[in-house]
Amino acid sequence: MQQAQQMREKMETMQQGLDSESVEGSAGAGMVKVTVTGTQRITAVAIDDSVLSEDREMLQDLIVAATNNALEKSKAIAQQRMGSMIPPGLLPGGVPGL
């Protein structure tokens, strides 16, 4: 029971750390940038002025691509942190949902 409590406390601390960490995803050679926390919360979207003159569909595609890129980076950070806490072989294939 004591080990479970310690693990839960470590998880909470890790979650707080991930929430304060940010990564940036980009698309279109950096014309669209999306910033995401380690807990997959979008905190900013930056769009270069030059893209605003492009067609709507292209801009939408760039936003989706930049967001997916940022979320992938965020998930990688979360999995890396989780991997350092969980004993090897406990959860084969990683942690679902992260």
C-alpha positions as CSV (number, residue, x, y, z in Angstrom):
1,M,0.0,0.0,0.0
2,Q,2.8,2.4,0.9
3,Q,4.4,1.8,-2.5
4,A,1.1,2.5,-4.3
5,Q,0.9,5.8,-2.4
6,Q,4.4,6.8,-3.3
7,M,3.8,5.9,-6.9
8,R,0.6,8.1,-6.9
9,E,2.5,11.0,-5.4
10,K,5.3,10.6,-8.0
11,M,2.6,10.5,-10.8
12,E,1.0,13.7,-9.5
13,T,4.4,15.5,-9.4
14,M,5.2,14.3,-12.9
15,Q,1.8,15.5,-14.1
16,Q,2.5,19.0,-12.7
17,G,5.9,19.0,-14.3
18,L,4.4,18.0,-17.7
19,D,1.8,20.8,-17.4
20,S,4.5,23.4,-17.0
21,E,6.6,22.0,-19.9
22,S,5.9,23.2,-23.5
23,V,6.8,22.0,-27.0
24,E,6.2,23.6,-30.3
25,G,5.0,22.0,-33.5
26,S,5.3,23.7,-36.9
27,A,4.2,23.3,-40.4
28,G,4.8,25.0,-43.7
29,A,8.5,25.8,-42.9
30,G,7.5,27.4,-39.7
31,M,4.7,29.5,-41.1
32,V,2.2,28.0,-38.6
33,K,3.4,27.2,-35.1
34,V,1.4,25.5,-32.3
35,T,2.6,25.4,-28.7
36,V,1.3,22.5,-26.5
37,T,2.0,21.6,-22.9
38,G,3.3,18.1,-21.8
39,T,-0.3,17.4,-20.8
40,Q,-1.5,18.0,-24.4
41,R,-3.1,21.4,-23.8
42,I,-2.8,23.9,-26.6
43,T,-1.5,27.2,-25.3
44,A,-0.7,29.2,-28.4
45,V,-1.1,29.3,-32.2
46,A,1.0,31.6,-34.3
47,I,0.3,32.2,-38.0
48,D,2.7,34.1,-40.2
49,D,1.1,37.0,-42.0
50,S,2.2,35.6,-45.4
51,V,-0.1,32.5,-44.9
52,L,-3.2,34.7,-44.4
53,S,-3.2,35.6,-48.0
54,E,-3.3,31.9,-49.0
55,D,-6.5,30.0,-49.5
56,R,-8.5,28.9,-46.4
57,E,-8.0,25.1,-47.1
58,M,-4.3,25.4,-47.1
59,L,-4.2,27.4,-43.9
60,Q,-6.5,24.8,-42.2
61,D,-4.2,22.0,-43.3
62,L,-1.2,23.8,-41.9
63,I,-2.9,24.3,-38.6
64,V,-3.8,20.7,-38.4
65,A,-0.3,19.5,-39.3
66,A,1.3,21.9,-36.8
67,T,-1.1,20.8,-34.0
68,N,-0.5,17.1,-34.7
69,N,3.3,17.7,-34.8
70,A,3.1,19.5,-31.4
71,L,0.9,16.8,-29.9
72,E,3.3,14.0,-31.0
73,K,6.2,15.8,-29.3
74,S,4.1,16.3,-26.2
75,K,3.2,12.6,-26.1
76,A,6.8,11.7,-26.5
77,I,7.8,13.8,-23.5
78,A,5.0,12.2,-21.4
79,Q,6.0,8.7,-22.4
80,Q,9.7,9.4,-21.6
81,R,8.7,10.7,-18.1
82,M,6.4,7.7,-17.5
83,G,9.1,5.3,-18.7
84,S,11.5,6.5,-16.0
85,M,8.9,5.8,-13.3
86,I,7.5,2.5,-14.4
87,P,9.6,-0.7,-14.0
88,P,10.6,-2.2,-17.3
89,G,8.2,-4.8,-18.6
90,L,5.3,-3.7,-16.4
91,L,3.4,-2.1,-19.2
92,P,4.3,-3.7,-22.6
93,G,3.8,-1.3,-25.5
94,G,3.7,1.8,-23.5
95,V,1.0,3.6,-21.6
96,P,-2.3,3.8,-23.4
97,G,-3.7,7.3,-23.9
98,L,-0.3,9.1,-23.6
